[in-house]
Amino acid sequence: MNVRIKNQNIRFKITKEELSMLLEGHIIHTKVELLDKTLVISINPTGSGKVMEPKLVLDQSEAYLNLLVSSAQLQTLSDMGVNRDGLKQKTSNLSITLQVDMPEACHT
């Protein structure tokens, strides 16, 4: 998983293998060490409803950014295949994108 945070945009890029794991009901995650804290970023396939739901939880040693996504949304993403647009959602102050990353050989 590759996560990019820029301005008020968060983009989650996942591989086809990670998408398969999500479709099977598994959570995927990555960790980033930031000084004396750890940022844990995960995509959780147990979301409900029609919108992706970001959650941020802070504790003393870790911060958790959790994106809840429904199985219907994951199926839509799977049906799209490799697509630069992916799933997009805009809230009042945040834009979220979830997309399947193109294989390295296809990047030009």
C-alpha positions as CSV (number, residue, x, y, z in Angstrom):
1,M,0.0,0.0,0.0
2,N,1.2,3.5,-0.9
3,V,-0.4,6.4,0.9
4,R,0.0,10.0,-0.2
5,I,-1.2,12.9,1.9
6,K,-1.1,16.3,0.2
7,N,-3.0,19.4,1.2
8,Q,-6.5,18.1,2.0
9,N,-6.2,15.0,-0.1
10,I,-5.4,11.4,0.9
11,R,-4.7,8.9,-1.8
12,F,-4.5,5.2,-1.0
13,K,-2.9,3.1,-3.8
14,I,-3.1,-0.7,-3.4
15,T,-1.8,-3.6,-5.5
16,K,-4.1,-6.2,-7.1
17,E,-2.9,-8.6,-4.4
18,E,-3.9,-6.3,-1.6
19,L,-7.3,-5.8,-3.3
20,S,-7.7,-9.6,-3.3
21,M,-6.9,-9.7,0.5
22,L,-9.5,-6.9,1.2
23,L,-12.1,-8.8,-0.9
24,E,-11.4,-11.8,1.3
25,G,-12.2,-9.7,4.4
26,H,-8.6,-9.1,5.6
27,I,-7.3,-5.7,6.8
28,I,-4.2,-4.4,5.1
29,H,-1.8,-2.0,6.8
30,T,1.5,-0.2,6.7
31,K,3.5,1.5,9.4
32,V,5.6,4.7,9.3
33,E,8.0,5.5,12.1
34,L,7.9,9.3,12.8
35,L,10.5,10.3,15.4
36,D,9.2,8.7,18.6
37,K,5.7,7.8,17.3
38,T,4.4,5.3,14.8
39,L,1.7,6.1,12.2
40,V,-0.3,2.9,11.4
41,I,-2.3,3.3,8.2
42,S,-4.9,0.6,7.4
43,I,-7.7,-0.2,5.1
44,N,-10.5,-2.1,6.8
45,P,-13.1,-4.0,4.6
46,T,-15.8,-3.9,7.3
47,G,-17.2,-0.5,6.4
48,S,-20.9,-0.2,5.9
49,G,-22.9,2.2,3.7
50,K,-22.0,3.8,0.4
51,V,-19.1,6.1,1.5
52,M,-15.5,5.4,2.6
53,E,-15.1,6.4,6.2
54,P,-11.7,7.7,7.4
55,K,-11.0,7.4,11.2
56,L,-8.1,8.9,13.0
57,V,-7.2,7.6,16.5
58,L,-4.3,9.0,18.5
59,D,-2.7,7.5,21.6
60,Q,0.6,8.2,23.4
61,S,2.9,6.2,21.1
62,E,0.9,5.6,17.9
63,A,-1.5,7.3,15.6
64,Y,-4.0,5.2,13.5
65,L,-5.4,6.3,10.2
66,N,-8.1,3.7,9.4
67,L,-10.1,3.8,6.1
68,L,-13.3,1.8,6.4
69,V,-14.5,0.5,3.0
70,S,-17.6,-1.6,2.3
71,S,-17.4,-4.9,0.4
72,A,-19.7,-3.3,-2.3
73,Q,-17.1,-0.5,-2.8
74,L,-14.3,-3.0,-3.0
75,Q,-16.2,-5.0,-5.6
76,T,-16.7,-1.8,-7.6
77,L,-13.0,-1.1,-7.4
78,S,-12.2,-4.6,-8.5
79,D,-14.6,-4.3,-11.5
80,M,-12.8,-1.1,-12.5
81,G,-9.5,-2.8,-12.7
82,V,-6.4,-0.6,-13.0
83,N,-7.9,2.9,-13.3
84,R,-6.3,6.2,-12.5
85,D,-9.5,7.6,-11.0
86,G,-10.3,4.7,-8.7
87,L,-12.9,5.4,-6.0
88,K,-13.2,9.1,-5.0
89,Q,-15.0,10.7,-2.2
90,K,-15.1,14.3,-1.1
91,T,-16.2,15.4,2.4
92,S,-16.5,19.0,3.6
93,N,-12.7,19.4,4.0
94,L,-11.1,16.2,2.7
95,S,-10.8,14.3,-0.5
96,I,-10.1,10.6,-0.4
97,T,-9.1,8.3,-3.3
98,L,-8.7,4.6,-3.3
99,Q,-7.1,3.1,-6.4
100,V,-5.4,-0.1,-7.7
101,D,-1.9,0.8,-8.6
102,M,-0.5,0.1,-12.1
103,P,2.3,-2.4,-12.2
104,E,5.8,-0.8,-12.4
105,A,6.3,-2.0,-16.0
106,C,3.3,0.2,-17.0
107,H,4.6,3.5,-15.5
108,T,6.0,5.8,-18.1
